Amino acid sequence: MKRYARLYWVFLAQWLKTAFAYRANLALGLLSTMAQQAIGLLVVWGAMLHVPRLNGWTYDQILFAYGLLTLAKALSHLVADNLWNLGQVYLRAGRLDPLLVRPVNPLFHLLVDRFSPEGLGYLLMGLVLVLGSAPAMGIAWTWLKLLYLLIAVLSGGAIFIGLNLLTASMAFFVMDALPLTLAVFQTHQLAQYPLSIYRRNLRLVVTWVVPYCFASYIPAGYLLHREVGWMALAGPSVAVGLLVAGYRLWLFGLTHHGSTGT
């Protein structure tokens, strides 16, 4: 574990050197990501002008849940953004083969082979949303609540990574798994709003099929003293389950992987 932690920081340091060598590109990446999130927030703001409460949720409360989801998405982009390239860049172009003969876990090597500056933009926006909306709701932060917030964000990030790993690993078996990864990823937008506004079948999908609600609605509901029941503590278990399932599918895919011969 120490070896992989050291290797991670070595790869990250090299990426940072490259990124800061092209500061304009880095700044544009951050600004474009934050602008994209700002447009989404404007849509929410426009809707809330006509409906001050969305099924009992105020604008500040929705911003808080939105911020939690954005922080979880930031961790996914910072740690595992290269999963998006597994099929087209690594499998079809033969770039995965060199990773398989090096003395490190190939999945680890895939993850650290590329870092995404978009993650920093999501991280900044998420922090602004969570910290900016909390005072308006009168949240009294305690060490226990801060610990819960940290675990919720880490669990949410792991849920994003687990779902991306599951869908990206399908590239071992189909010609192009990117549409599937994108389709599953885009459903996280449903978790930007209170689940109670959706029909029962859609709530089940966002809770148990693509459980992004454990990265936003459920932890936000717990911190805002809403009735979320035992699911308030289920986020880490859901995250671990998805990571284990994704890694098992990845290993199964490797056993069926045939080199391109290039």
C-alpha positions in Angstrom: 0.0 0.0 0.0 2.8 2.4 0.9 4.5 1.6 -2.5 1.3 2.5 -4.4 0.8 5.6 -2.4 4.3 6.8 -3.2 3.9 5.9 -6.9 0.6 7.8 -7.0 2.3 11.0 -5.8 5.2 10.5 -8.3 2.7 10.3 -11.2 0.7 13.2 -9.8 3.8 15.3 -9.4 4.8 14.7 -13.0 1.3 15.6 -14.2 1.3 18.8 -12.2 4.6 19.8 -13.7 3.1 19.4 -17.2 -0.1 21.1 -16.2 1.6 24.2 -14.8 3.9 24.4 -17.8 0.7 25.2 -19.8 -1.1 27.4 -17.3 -3.5 28.9 -19.8 -4.8 25.5 -20.7 -5.2 24.6 -17.1 -7.0 27.8 -16.3 -9.3 27.4 -19.3 -10.1 23.9 -18.2 -11.0 25.0 -14.7 -13.1 27.9 -16.0 -15.0 25.9 -18.5 -15.9 23.3 -15.9 -17.1 25.9 -13.4 -19.0 27.7 -16.2 -20.8 24.4 -17.1 -21.8 23.9 -13.5 -22.9 27.5 -13.2 -25.3 27.0 -16.2 -26.8 24.1 -14.4 -27.3 26.1 -11.3 -29.0 28.9 -13.4 -31.5 26.3 -14.6 -32.3 25.4 -11.0 -32.5 29.0 -10.0 -34.9 29.8 -12.9 -37.2 26.9 -11.9 -37.1 27.9 -8.2 -38.2 31.5 -9.1 -41.6 30.1 -10.0 -41.6 27.3 -7.4 -40.0 28.6 -4.1 -40.2 25.1 -2.6 -39.7 21.9 -4.6 -41.6 19.2 -2.6 -40.6 20.9 0.6 -37.0 21.6 -0.4 -35.8 25.3 -0.6 -33.3 26.6 -3.1 -30.5 26.6 -0.5 -31.2 23.0 0.4 -31.1 22.0 -3.2 -27.8 23.8 -3.6 -26.4 21.9 -0.7 -27.4 18.6 -2.2 -26.1 19.7 -5.6 -22.8 20.7 -3.9 -22.4 17.3 -2.3 -22.9 15.6 -5.7 -20.4 17.9 -7.3 -17.8 17.1 -4.7 -18.3 13.4 -5.3 -18.1 13.9 -9.0 -14.8 15.9 -8.4 -13.2 12.9 -6.7 -14.2 10.7 -9.6 -12.6 13.0 -12.1 -9.5 13.5 -10.0 -8.8 9.9 -9.3 -10.4 7.8 -12.1 -11.1 10.0 -15.1 -8.9 7.8 -17.4 -11.5 5.1 -17.2 -13.3 7.0 -20.0 -10.4 6.1 -22.3 -10.2 2.4 -21.6 -12.0 1.2 -24.7 -11.1 3.6 -27.5 -7.6 4.6 -26.3 -6.2 1.6 -24.4 -8.0 -1.5 -25.8 -8.6 -0.6 -29.4 -5.2 1.2 -29.9 -3.2 -1.4 -28.0 -2.0 0.9 -25.2 -3.2 -1.4 -22.5 -0.7 -4.1 -23.4 2.4 -2.3 -22.0 0.6 -1.8 -18.7 0.1 -5.5 -18.3 3.8 -6.3 -18.3 4.9 -3.7 -15.8 5.4 -4.5 -12.1 2.3 -2.6 -10.9 -1.4 -3.3 -10.8 -2.6 -2.5 -14.4 -5.8 -0.8 -13.1 -3.7 1.4 -10.9 -1.4 2.2 -13.8 -4.4 3.0 -16.0 -5.8 5.4 -13.4 -2.5 7.3 -12.9 -1.7 7.4 -16.6 -3.8 10.5 -16.9 -5.2 13.1 -14.5 -8.0 15.5 -15.3 -8.0 19.2 -14.5 -11.8 19.2 -14.7 -11.8 17.6 -11.3 -10.3 20.7 -9.7 -13.1 22.8 -11.2 -15.7 20.5 -9.8 -14.0 20.5 -6.5 -13.9 24.3 -6.2 -17.5 24.6 -7.3 -18.6 21.9 -4.9 -16.9 23.5 -1.9 -18.5 26.9 -2.8 -21.9 25.4 -3.0 -21.7 23.4 0.2 -20.0 26.0 2.3 -22.0 28.9 0.8 -25.4 27.3 1.3 -24.9 25.8 4.8 -25.1 29.2 6.8 -28.5 30.0 5.2 -29.9 26.8 6.5 -28.4 27.3 10.0 -26.4 24.0 10.0 -24.5 23.8 13.3 -21.4 22.0 12.3 -20.0 19.5 14.9 -17.1 17.1 14.6 -19.6 14.3 14.1 -21.4 16.1 11.3 -18.1 17.0 9.6 -17.0 13.4 9.8 -20.3 12.3 8.3 -19.8 14.9 5.5 -16.3 13.6 4.7 -17.5 10.0 4.6 -20.5 10.9 2.5 -18.3 12.7 -0.1 -15.7 9.9 -0.2 -18.5 7.3 -0.5 -20.2 9.4 -3.3 -16.9 9.6 -5.2 -16.4 5.9 -4.8 -19.9 5.3 -6.2 -19.1 7.4 -9.3 -15.8 5.4 -9.7 -17.5 2.1 -9.2 -20.2 2.7 -11.8 -17.7 4.0 -14.3 -15.5 1.0 -13.7 -18.4 -1.4 -14.2 -19.5 0.2 -17.5 -16.0 1.0 -18.8 -15.0 -2.7 -18.2 -17.7 -3.7 -20.7 -15.2 -2.5 -23.3 -13.5 -5.9 -23.0 -16.7 -7.6 -24.4 -18.3 -5.0 -26.8 -16.9 -2.9 -29.6 -17.6 0.4 -27.8 -18.6 0.8 -24.2 -18.4 4.6 -24.1 -22.1 5.2 -24.9 -23.0 2.9 -22.0 -20.6 4.6 -19.6 -21.9 8.0 -20.7 -25.6 7.0 -20.4 -25.1 5.7 -16.9 -23.0 8.7 -15.9 -25.6 11.2 -17.1 -28.2 9.7 -14.8 -26.4 11.4 -12.0 -28.3 14.6 -13.0 -31.4 13.1 -11.6 -29.7 13.1 -8.2 -29.3 16.9 -8.4 -32.9 17.2 -7.3 -35.0 15.7 -4.4 -35.9 12.1 -5.2 -39.4 12.8 -3.9 -40.3 14.7 -7.0 -39.9 11.5 -9.2 -42.2 8.6 -9.7 -41.6 5.5 -7.6 -39.9 3.5 -10.4 -37.5 6.3 -11.2 -36.7 6.7 -7.5 -35.8 2.9 -7.4 -33.5 3.3 -10.4 -31.6 6.3 -8.8 -31.5 4.5 -5.5 -30.6 0.9 -6.3 -29.7 0.6 -10.0 -27.5 3.7 -10.4 -27.4 4.8 -6.7 -26.2 8.4 -7.2 -28.7 9.5 -4.6 -26.3 8.2 -1.9 -23.9 11.0 -3.1 -26.4 13.8 -2.7 -30.1 13.5 -1.6 -29.6 11.0 1.2 -26.6 12.6 3.0 -28.1 16.1 2.4 -31.3 14.8 3.9 -29.6 13.5 7.0 -27.6 16.7 7.6 -30.8 18.7 7.1 -32.7 16.5 9.7 -35.0 14.9 7.1 -36.4 11.4 7.3 -34.0 9.3 5.3 -33.9 6.4 7.8 -31.2 3.7 7.7 -30.1 4.7 4.2 -28.2 7.6 5.8 -25.6 5.1 6.8 -25.7 2.9 3.8 -23.5 5.0 1.5 -20.1 3.3 2.3 -21.6 -0.2 1.9 -23.1 0.8 -1.5 -19.7 2.3 -2.6 -17.7 -0.8 -1.5 -20.2 -3.1 -3.3 -19.9 -1.2 -6.5 -16.1 -1.0 -6.3 -15.8 -4.7 -5.7 -18.2 -5.5 -8.5 -16.4 -3.2 -10.9 -13.0 -4.6 -10.0 -14.2 -8.2 -10.4 -15.6 -7.4 -13.9 -12.3 -5.7 -14.7 -10.3 -8.8 -13.7 -12.8 -11.0 -15.7 -12.3 -8.8 -18.7 -8.5 -9.1 -18.4 -8.8 -12.9 -18.6 -10.6 -12.5 -22.0 -8.4 -9.7 -23.3 -6.5 -10.5 -26.5 -3.6 -8.2 -27.6 -4.1 -6.2 -30.7 -0.7 -7.4 -32.0 0.5 -3.8 -32.7 
